[in-house]
Amino acid sequence: MIIRKQYKKVIKLLYHGPHERAIMKIQLSDLTTERKWRAATGFDKQRFEKLSELFKKAYIKIYGKSVKERQVQTEINYCLNSEEDLLFFTLFSLKSSLTYDLLGLVCGMEASNAKRNQKTGLGVLQRIFKELGYAPKRKFMNINEFLEYFADTDELIIDATEQRIQRPSDKTSQKQYYSGKKNIYDKSHDYQRQEYQNTLYKSLSGRQDA
């Protein structure tokens, strides 16, 4: 077993060269002004540093080790080499709203790694918000629990433009309810959508009728 592992290391060195530390293309050192800090992360430097401290503690609570300690166990070249890097990447991904392909291109990683790193970072942030009592409740066991949670809420807005339904059996209905997404069928609230379009049109055109 030991000989096999050593053999794999030799083959890797022959084809890929010695292990080198990878770095993310965008660095915190590039954020030289408060304007750049806010543009890239949505935070100023002081608030980012405060969040970074909470982020590191939460990361270790979840994984039992720091980012560097976990990376020692592998021979993969990571672009994110600290909790601070992971937090920066996560905030940048949310602020920029880039696709994973573009996010990976900008930050110097594969799209799959960009998606995985964002998921990891979001998990740590959710842990922080939950511990501080800021995380919204997302799951309810029954309708009574739902009603109790929103008992003091005067107005509740639900995003229900599309609702998934079972795939219709006849082709006409399939075409009518097909959402455009792969294998997904839904009921769209066309009336609300049309009402919004009419309101927007009247606002832009200055019309009061129709």
Backbone torsions as a table, in degrees:
resi	resn	phi	psi	omega
1	MET	NA	-43.4	-180.0
2	ILE	-64.5	-42.5	-180.0
3	ILE	-62.7	-39.7	179.7
4	ARG	-63.5	-42.0	179.3
5	LYS	-64.6	-42.3	178.7
6	GLN	-64.2	-37.1	178.9
7	TYR	-63.1	-43.4	179.5
8	LYS	-62.7	-38.7	179.1
9	LYS	-64.4	-41.1	180.0
10	VAL	-64.4	-44.8	178.9
11	ILE	-60.8	-41.1	-179.4
12	LYS	-64.5	-39.8	179.1
13	LEU	-66.6	-37.2	-179.7
14	LEU	-64.9	-38.4	-175.0
15	TYR	-93.1	-30.1	-172.9
16	HIS	-118.5	-8.5	-178.9
17	GLY	81.3	179.4	-178.3
18	PRO	-66.9	157.6	-178.4
19	HIS	-67.3	125.0	178.0
20	GLU	-123.4	145.1	-179.0
21	ARG	-75.0	123.1	177.1
22	ALA	-85.8	153.5	178.1
23	ILE	-132.9	151.9	177.9
24	MET	-72.7	141.7	-177.1
25	LYS	-60.9	-39.2	177.5
26	ILE	-95.0	126.1	-176.9
27	GLN	-116.5	154.5	176.1
28	LEU	-60.5	-29.8	179.4
29	SER	-65.5	-17.5	177.5
30	ASP	-74.8	-18.1	-178.1
31	LEU	-87.0	84.2	-172.6
32	THR	-92.0	-8.4	179.4
33	THR	-135.6	161.1	178.4
34	GLU	-62.9	-33.4	178.2
35	ARG	-61.3	-42.7	179.1
36	LYS	-68.3	-37.7	177.8
37	TRP	-59.4	-48.2	-178.0
38	ARG	-68.8	-36.7	-179.5
39	ALA	-66.0	-36.7	-174.7
40	ALA	-89.4	-31.3	-173.4
41	THR	-124.6	-20.0	-174.8
42	GLY	86.6	-2.5	-179.9
43	PHE	-120.1	156.8	166.5
44	ASP	-84.1	171.6	-173.8
45	LYS	-61.8	-41.0	-177.7
46	GLN	-63.4	-45.1	179.9
47	ARG	-69.3	-35.0	177.1
48	PHE	-62.0	-43.0	-178.6
49	GLU	-65.5	-36.5	176.8
50	LYS	-66.0	-43.5	178.3
51	LEU	-66.5	-34.2	-179.5
52	SER	-61.8	-37.1	178.4
53	GLU	-64.9	-44.3	177.5
54	LEU	-65.8	-37.3	-178.5
55	PHE	-63.3	-43.7	-179.2
56	LYS	-64.5	-42.9	179.8
57	LYS	-64.6	-42.4	-179.6
58	ALA	-66.5	-38.8	179.2
59	TYR	-60.3	-46.2	-178.9
60	ILE	-66.7	-35.4	177.2
61	LYS	-62.5	-39.3	-177.1
62	ILE	-74.5	-46.9	-171.2
63	TYR	-103.9	-8.6	177.4
64	GLY	78.7	-8.2	180.0
65	LYS	-145.6	162.6	175.8
66	SER	-77.8	170.8	178.1
67	VAL	-59.4	-45.8	-178.7
68	LYS	-63.6	-40.7	-179.6
69	GLU	-65.7	-36.6	178.1
70	ARG	-70.9	-33.7	-178.5
71	GLN	-72.0	-24.9	178.8
72	VAL	-62.4	-28.2	-177.0
73	GLN	-76.1	-9.6	-179.4
74	THR	-125.7	169.9	178.4
75	GLU	-113.5	20.2	-179.2
76	ILE	-83.7	141.3	176.1
77	ASN	-82.7	106.4	-179.0
78	TYR	-92.6	142.1	175.3
79	CYS	-82.2	-26.6	-178.3
80	LEU	-104.8	108.4	-170.5
81	ASN	-108.3	10.6	178.3
82	SER	-159.9	166.8	176.3
83	GLU	-63.0	-33.5	179.1
84	GLU	-64.6	-41.5	177.0
85	ASP	-62.6	-43.1	-178.7
86	LEU	-65.1	-40.6	178.0
87	LEU	-64.6	-44.9	179.1
88	PHE	-60.0	-46.2	179.6
89	PHE	-61.3	-44.2	-177.9
90	THR	-63.0	-46.9	179.6
91	LEU	-65.5	-39.5	178.4
92	PHE	-64.1	-40.1	179.9
93	SER	-64.5	-36.5	178.7
94	LEU	-74.3	-39.1	-177.4
95	LYS	-71.6	-37.3	-175.0
96	SER	-83.9	-26.9	-179.0
97	SER	57.3	35.2	178.4
98	LEU	-79.8	155.3	171.5
99	THR	-67.6	162.1	-178.7
100	TYR	-63.4	-32.8	178.3
101	ASP	-64.8	-46.8	179.6
102	LEU	-70.3	-38.2	178.6
103	LEU	-61.0	-43.0	177.7
104	GLY	-65.1	-39.4	179.5
105	LEU	-64.0	-43.8	-178.4
106	VAL	-68.4	-37.5	-174.3
107	CYS	-95.8	-7.6	176.1
108	GLY	85.3	42.1	177.9
109	MET	-149.2	166.8	177.4
110	GLU	-69.8	154.9	-179.7
111	ALA	-59.7	-38.6	179.6
112	SER	-63.8	-37.8	177.8
113	ASN	-70.1	-35.4	177.7
114	ALA	-62.2	-42.8	179.2
115	LYS	-65.4	-44.7	-179.3
116	ARG	-65.2	-42.5	180.0
117	ASN	-65.3	-39.2	177.9
118	GLN	-64.0	-42.8	179.0
119	LYS	-60.8	-41.9	178.4
120	THR	-63.4	-47.3	-179.5
121	GLY	-62.8	-41.1	178.5
122	LEU	-64.8	-35.8	177.7
123	GLY	-62.5	-40.4	178.5
124	VAL	-68.3	-42.5	178.3
125	LEU	-62.4	-41.1	178.3
126	GLN	-63.2	-35.5	177.1
127	ARG	-63.7	-42.4	178.8
128	ILE	-62.7	-49.4	-177.9
129	PHE	-63.0	-35.9	179.9
130	LYS	-67.6	-42.5	-179.7
131	GLU	-67.5	-32.1	179.9
132	LEU	-86.3	-6.8	178.7
133	GLY	83.5	18.7	-179.1
134	TYR	-101.5	-9.4	-176.3
135	ALA	-76.7	130.2	178.2
136	PRO	-71.8	150.2	177.7
137	LYS	-76.5	128.8	-175.3
138	ARG	-113.0	-15.6	-177.8
139	LYS	-128.9	137.0	178.0
140	PHE	-126.9	138.1	-177.1
141	MET	-76.0	-30.9	-179.0
142	ASN	-157.6	175.3	-176.5
143	ILE	-66.8	-34.0	179.7
144	ASN	-64.5	-38.7	177.6
145	GLU	-65.6	-38.0	177.6
146	PHE	-63.7	-47.5	-178.9
147	LEU	-65.2	-37.4	178.9
148	GLU	-66.5	-38.9	-178.1
149	TYR	-65.5	-36.8	-177.8
150	PHE	-103.1	22.4	-176.7
151	ALA	-61.1	-34.4	-177.4
152	ASP	-96.5	9.5	-178.9
153	THR	-94.0	123.1	-178.3
154	ASP	-76.5	-38.1	-176.9
155	GLU	-136.7	130.2	-179.0
156	LEU	-123.3	120.1	-179.6
157	ILE	-104.1	124.8	-177.8
158	ILE	-112.8	128.4	176.2
159	ASP	-81.9	98.5	-176.8
160	ALA	-132.3	40.9	178.9
161	THR	-60.9	-36.8	178.2
162	GLU	-129.1	138.3	176.2
163	GLN	-128.6	127.1	-179.2
164	ARG	-65.8	141.3	176.3
165	ILE	-133.5	167.5	176.1
166	GLN	-70.4	143.6	-177.6
167	ARG	-60.2	120.9	179.9
168	PRO	-61.7	152.6	-176.8
169	SER	-81.0	-35.4	-178.6
170	ASP	-91.5	148.9	-173.0
171	LYS	-65.7	-32.7	-179.7
172	THR	-62.7	-45.9	178.9
173	SER	-68.8	-34.5	178.0
174	GLN	-60.1	-44.9	-179.7
175	LYS	-66.0	-36.5	-178.1
176	GLN	-68.4	-40.2	-173.9
177	TYR	-100.3	-0.9	-179.6
178	TYR	-66.0	129.4	-172.7
179	SER	-84.5	-13.6	-174.2
180	GLY	97.4	-12.7	176.4
181	LYS	-95.2	153.6	-173.9
182	LYS	-60.1	119.9	174.8
183	ASN	57.2	30.0	179.9
184	ILE	-120.6	129.2	177.6
185	TYR	-121.7	141.3	-177.9
186	ASP	-151.9	165.8	172.4
187	LYS	-100.7	116.8	178.9
188	SER	-93.6	141.3	-179.9
189	HIS	-84.9	79.0	-174.3
190	ASP	-62.2	-33.8	-178.0
191	TYR	-63.5	-47.6	-179.9
192	GLN	-64.2	-39.8	-179.9
193	ARG	-64.8	-43.2	179.6
194	GLN	-66.5	-38.3	179.2
195	GLU	-62.7	-41.0	178.4
196	TYR	-64.7	-42.3	-179.8
197	GLN	-63.6	-40.8	178.2
198	ASN	-63.4	-42.5	179.1
199	THR	-63.8	-43.0	179.6
200	LEU	-64.2	-41.5	-179.7
201	TYR	-62.9	-44.5	-179.5
202	LYS	-65.5	-35.1	179.5
203	SER	-66.7	-41.6	-177.6
204	LEU	-74.8	-35.1	-175.8
205	SER	-91.2	-14.5	-179.6
206	GLY	82.8	7.0	-179.8
207	ARG	-77.0	143.9	178.5
208	GLN	-108.4	-12.3	-178.7
209	ASP	-93.9	-167.7	178.6
210	ALA	60.5	NA	NA
